[in-house]
Amino acid sequence: MDRRKFFKVAGGISLFAAAALWARGMMGGGMMGGAGNGAGLKEAGASAKQTGGSPFFNPLKIPSQIEGELRDGVRHYDLRLQAGVSEFFPGVKTPTWGINGPYLGPTIRLRKGEEVSLDWHNSLKEAATMHGHGMHLPAKMDGNVHQLIPPGGSWSARYRVRQKACTNWYHPHTMDRTAEQVMLGLGGLIIIDDEESQSLGLPDRYGVDDLPVVVQDRLFTREGYFAYPRNMMTTMHGFSGDTLLVNGTIAPYKEVEAGLIRLRLLNASNARVYRFAVPGVPSRLIAVDNSFLESPVAVDSVLLSPAERAELVLDLRGMEGKVLRLRDLESGAGVLELRVRRNSAGPAKLPARLTRLERPDPSQAKRKRTFRLQAMGPGRLVINGKRMDPDRIDERVPLGETEIWEVENAGMGMGRMMGMNHNFHMHGSHFWVLERNGSSAQVRPWERGQKDTVFLAPGDRVSLLVRHTDYADKRNPYMFHCHILEHEDAGMMGQFTVV
């Protein structure tokens, strides 16, 4: 059966009904889902009889936490890349990859000041790397394209944690293979704790009032495999699926307390941009990629491009018995259902002050660098006219100096605009967004702390304040690139050393 006909019959009813028909062998041919790119996310809509009145029918999976083992003054984390099988739909087995499990990986808890060793073991049949996204660490411990782990091999990222409390993540950074390896399931959260974060009285009961929310979109074939169209449309606009996963859960719900609920949001999709909101609920933004904001900020929604993170606190006091939805306002789809069941045992209010951020003085910037993200033709995606070459160093950045990096989504070559989203990610440290399109007033609330990734819609230009500290290495480079993963794999990436 053609997939559009299938969704006309089943998908318009619910993901639950679709899965039930599929599991009974009634689906026929084709893919489960819409077109591979630009696909609209379909709202689950199961009948009351099927799910007790809710289209969200799977309990939200909460990734396990690992806090490592202290050996000779170093905290070690044992992490294994492996193939597995996951059951996203009832009775349907999907081949997947994961870390210490069949899909995704555990949440790694680090503490500021500790020396740690993330010990990666690759039991897959192909090589991979594992990048600590958002981590401030030496370039040779970055897990980028140069730190390849062969099948059966091992590699350790060992460093001292030298950054403030934040929510980071890990994922592959394998040359030309990042998009597919992430799509298969390699990835997970890194949470950094410090004395300040633990003294604030924030919701911190992991999986209870402090919830990891790793959001991805996927397509499925009738056999239960992930569908990944390898075509020019995917390369140019990035992969978009029509089925949402949260922590690897389809149509998830979570029972929560009637109090303050902290959502650690990560856009772990290859290319899709989300605007997250819980309509009708007081929401405070408390943290972005690499830091808390100085004070909580009231927001109606938060826009996150691939790899961006944000921490949102919902005030659910007095809402016992209510059913709420985290939604993506870009597509209109529901993401996660929150069922408020009982009074809270957590904190009653947020602190007025979260942290103090020390931003470099922009007037002291020693130089300005420009990065133009362009499509020079079908499948030719470049930065400053160059495709990624692992043997070429594009920039040499002096240690400790303040710089302005201007990044532009320059569209198609020869001055012709092409409606392509991009974003910009810098390894090794963080930056500050000074201006968007020439105005500091256009910098959004979720862009006002320490960042490592920033979104650029077609024609956008951002000014970033950059200073690299602690680690200099003239041989081992860091990366900068678009974090739409198909764009990265197609060449929209460069390298810099800190000297």
Residue, then its C-alpha position, 0 to 999 in steps of 0.5 A: m500500500d502506498r504510504r500516503k494511502f496508509f496514513k489516510v486510513a491509519g495515520g490520521i487515526s493515530l500512531f497507536a492504530a498504525a502500529a497495531l495494524w503494522a504489527r498484524g501485517m496489514m500495512g503492506g509496502g512502502m515506508m511508515g511515514g511521509a516523504g523523507n525531507g520536509a515531512g510533516l510530523k503527524e499528531a498521534g490521535a488514538s481513540a479513547k478506548q485504545t489509550g484511555g482518552s490520550p494519544f500518548f500511550n508509552p511511558l517515557k523512558i528515562p536514560s540511566q545515569i552513570e557517575g563513573e568509578l574513581r580509580d587512582g584519582v581519576r573517575h572512569y566511565d566505561l562506555r560501549l558502542q554496540a548494535g542492538v534491537s529496539e521495540f518502538f512499535p508493539g511487536v516490531k523489532t527495529p535494528t538500532w545502535g546504542i551505548n551500553g544498550p540497544y538505543l541511545g546511551p546513559t546520561i553521564r554525570l560529571r562534576k566540575g574540578e574532577e579529572v575524568s576518563l570517558d573510556w569508549h569501546n567500539s563493538l560495532k562493525e565500522a569505525a566511529t568517533m565519540h565527540g563530547h559536544g559542548m565540552h571544554l577539553p583538549a583538542k586531542m580529547d575532543g572526539n572529532v574526525h581525527q580520534l577514530i575508534p576502529p571496530g574492536g578498538s578503544w579510545s579514552a577522552r581524559y581531561r579535567v572538567r573546567q566548566k560551569a554546570c550545564t547540559n551537554w551531550y555526546h554523539p559520533h563525529t565520524m567523517d562522512r558518516t555522522a548523520e547515519q550513525v546518529m540516526l541509528g542511535l548513537g548519542g546521549l546526555i552529559i550533565i555537569d554539576d558544580e557547587e553553585s548548581q547544587s546550592l540553588g534549590l532547583p528541581d534535581r530529582y533525576g527522572v522525577d522533577d528533573l527530566p531529560v528530554v532528547v527529541q528526534d524525528r525518524l522514518f520507518t520502513r514496513e519491516g521496522y527499519f529506520a528509513y534514511p533516503r540517500n538523495m540530493m534532497t536529503t543532502m541539501h535540506g537535511f533529513s526530516g522524519d515524520t515520527l517523533l521519539v523522546n528518549g527513544t519513546i514514541a508517543p510518550y507520557k510522563e506522570v509528574e508532580a504538581g510543582l516545579i518540573r525541569l525539562r532538559l531539552l536537547n534537539a538531537s534530530n539531524a536537521r529539524v528545528y523545533r519551537f518547544a512550548v507547553p501552552g497555558v503553563p508558566s515557563r521559565l528558561i533557566a539555562v542554555d547550551n553551556s551555562f545557566l542564565e543569570s536569572p530565570v526568564a519567562v518565555d512562551s516558547v524556545l526555538l532549538s536547532p539541531a544540537e542546541r539545548a535549553e533548560l525550561v522550568l514549568d510551574l505546575r503548582g495547583m494543576e493536579g489532575k490536569v493533562l498538559r502537552l509539550r508541543d512543537l509549534e513549528s509543526g503543531a505536533g505533540v511531543l510529550e504528555l505530562r500527567v499531573r498526578r500529585n502534590s510536589a515534594g520538590p522546591a516551591k519556587l525558583p531562585a531570583r538569581l542563578t549565576r554570574l556570567e563573566r563575558p569578555d569585553p567586545s571592545q577588546a576583540k583583537r580581530k574579526r573572522t568571517f564564516r560564510l555558509q553557502a551551497m555552491g551547487p547540488g551537494r556542494l556545501v562549503i564554508n568560505g568557499k571550501r569543503m572540509d579537508p581533514d589535512r587542512i587547517d583553516e584558522r589559527v586562533p591565539l590562546g586567550e585572545t578575544e575575537i569576533w566571529e561573524v557567521e552568515n547563512a549566505g544561501m546559494g552561490m552567485g548571490r542567489m538565495m536558497g531557502m536552506n536552514h543552517n546553524f553553526h557549532m564551535h568545538g572546544s569552548h563556548f561563545w556569546v551571541l552579540e548580535r543577530n542581523g546587526s541588532s543586539a535586540q534580535v538576540r533571543p532569550w535562549e541565546r543570551g548565555q554561554k553557547d556552542t551552537v547558534f541557528l541561522a535561518p536563510g539570510d541570517r547573520v550573527s556576531l559571536l564573541v569568542r575566547h579560547t582558554d586553557y588548551a593550546d595545541k598547534r597539531n590537533p585541531y578543533m572543528f567548526h561546522c553546520h550541525i545539520l548533520e547532512h550538511e556537515d557530512a557534505g563538507m560544510m565544516g572546517q578546522f582551527t587550532v588554538v596556538 
